[in-house]
Amino acid sequence: MATELPQDKVKKHLLKLIQELPPNARLPTEMDLTRELSVGRQTVHKVMSRLRADGLIVRRRRGGSFVAGGKGAFVVEGDNGLQVQKDKKGTLLIVYPNWLSEDFWLKVNFAEQEATRFDYDIKHLKLEPTSELKTITEVVEQDADIKSVLLIPPDSNIEKDVLADLDAIGLPITIVGSVKPVSSLKNVHIIDQDRKKTATLAIKLLLDKGHTKIGYIANEPWSFASQQFKKGMQNYLRDLNLPIRNLVLAQKKSSSWSLSNEVAYEMANNMFDTDVTAVVVDSYPGAIAVRRAAYEKGIKIPDDLSLVLLTQPFFSHRYDCPKFAAVFTDRAKTIGAAMHILLDDVDENEKQNVLIEPEVYLGESIK
């Protein structure tokens, strides 16, 4: 039988006392517990501090520690003995496309972790190609426990009247994506990467390597986000007094719910007929498709063609050969900012549209 750890011994003893004693009952002092349980004073102090943080114990100056009263947390009998059960603050509704995408999956996973940390229940609403965003209103009206909404849309083409309808729900709603902001909104907030800066850094990387003809493969749905990427690259060319035609745009445009890798493959094959020596690609699936198209035409990356991603690579990128260079915003940081606005007690001045600073990963796909 495994030896019981000192902190587990102290916690089990205190949870039993908290369960048995009425609210506001005085608990033994740290010194009393140290002697009674034959453990170190520091161990007792750490356990009691943790239980105070959980809301089970209150400390009164010169009065000692007492069983907390009211809501917050309580002790329940679990499979492994007594456990701390916290009251939930409400439900977070997470809305996202029902689409096989590592990007969506990771963002939802990060959101679930944050919701749990903030003591919220979680409810999912998966959007289908035929779904309308007004479905959010219907779900919220049927569930009074929903206190906030995280929306990860399939694309950023959300009309102004739809945003107004979402705002009218009256709950805090954060959209993760590049949606054109509307100043009149009070409850809807937008969190996104700084796409203009992202694109500027990407094209600067390639220009600094001596590339003069650069292609942009917008394999994700053409939207406000794509336009921001394009403007960022074109503005940087203007700032350097370089011709705008040095940025070659793919003629085909992607649409919502289309397979972005297939779109990128077609775009790349058409672009390889031009004199571009580098390409900037919207997303990781697109980069994989571009690499395949290049391989089939005998084009080597990075010897013949440099490639830069505009979003964070997936976990598997560590095994890519070559590893893709990327300018991106960290997904966890983006979701963290969204959840901070939704679930944390923040000042109203902080609840504004937020652009997250991009990071640069040089990789092996540029030369």
Secondary structure, 3 states (H helix, E strand, C coil): CCCCCHHHHHHHHHHHHHHHCCCCCECCCHHHHHHHHCCCHHHHHHHHHHHHHCCCEEEECCCEEEECCCCCEEEEEECCEEEEEECCCCEEEEEEECCCCHHHHHHHHHHHHHHHHCCCEEEEEEECCCCCCHHHHHHHHHCCCEEEEEECCCCCCCCHHHHHHHHCCCCCEEEECCCCCCCCCCCEEEEEECHHHHHHHHHHHHHHCCCCCEEEECCCCCCHHHHHHHHHHHHHHHHCCCCHHHEEECCCCCCCCCCHHHHHHHHHHHHCCCCCCEEEECCHHHHHHHHHHHHHCCCCCCCCCEEEECCCCCHHHHHCCCCCEEEECCHHHHHHHHHHHHHCCCCHHHCCCEEECCEEECCCCCC
